[in-house]
Every structure is written in structure tokens, then in C-alpha cells.
């Protein structure tokens, strides 16, 4: 088997899933920590004075 995530007819699904989780996880954590300020910004920008 050739090294790497994707070879010619072979996909290493374990490595592919681990890479996807490591890519998405920091974004989810950042959103969870900053959601209060994100919602405040969206609602204050939507109010017309």
C-alpha cells in the first residue's frame, strides 16, 4: 500500500476522518466560546433605529 491518504483506488478512511475532525474542531470550539458576542453583533446590526 502506498503512503498517503488517497492512492489510486484506495482511500485511507481512518486518516481522512481524523483530518476532517482536526480541521472542524477548532472552528466549533471558537464558535462555542464566542457565540454570545456573535449573536449580540447579529442582533444589534439587524435593529433599525
C-alpha positions as a printed Julia matrix, in Angstrom:
49×3 Matrix{Float64}:
   0.0    0.0    0.0
   1.33   3.43  -0.89
   1.67   6.04   1.85
  -0.77   8.92   1.99
  -4.47   9.43   2.43
  -5.65   8.8   -1.14
  -3.94   6.44  -3.57
  -5.09   5.02  -6.88
  -8.28   3.06  -5.87
  -7.51   3.06  -2.12
  -8.78   5.61   0.4
  -7.48   5.52   3.96
 -10.77   6.42   5.65
  -9.28   6.48   9.16
  -6.75   9.17   8.26
  -9.34  11.05   6.22
 -11.79  11.12   9.14
  -9.1   12.18  11.61
  -8.06  15.04   9.33
 -11.68  16.18   8.97
 -12.2   16.2   12.75
  -8.96  18.09  13.37
  -9.98  20.63  10.74
 -13.51  21.24  12.02
 -12.9   21.03  15.78
 -11.1   24.38  16.3
 -13.86  26.21  14.4
 -16.56  24.61  16.54
 -14.71  25.44  19.78
 -14.16  29.04  18.7
 -17.84  29.42  17.81
 -18.92  27.89  21.11
 -16.72  30.32  23.05
 -17.66  33.4   21.02
 -21.34  32.68  20.31
 -22.5   35.28  22.85
 -20.71  38.07  21.0
 -21.66  36.73  17.58
 -25.36  36.77  18.47
 -25.06  40.25  20.01
 -23.44  41.55  16.84
 -26.05  40.0   14.59
 -28.98  41.31  16.62
 -27.56  44.82  17.07
 -26.86  45.07  13.36
 -30.38  43.93  12.47
 -32.18  46.62  14.51
 -33.06  49.71  12.51
 -33.06  52.91  14.53
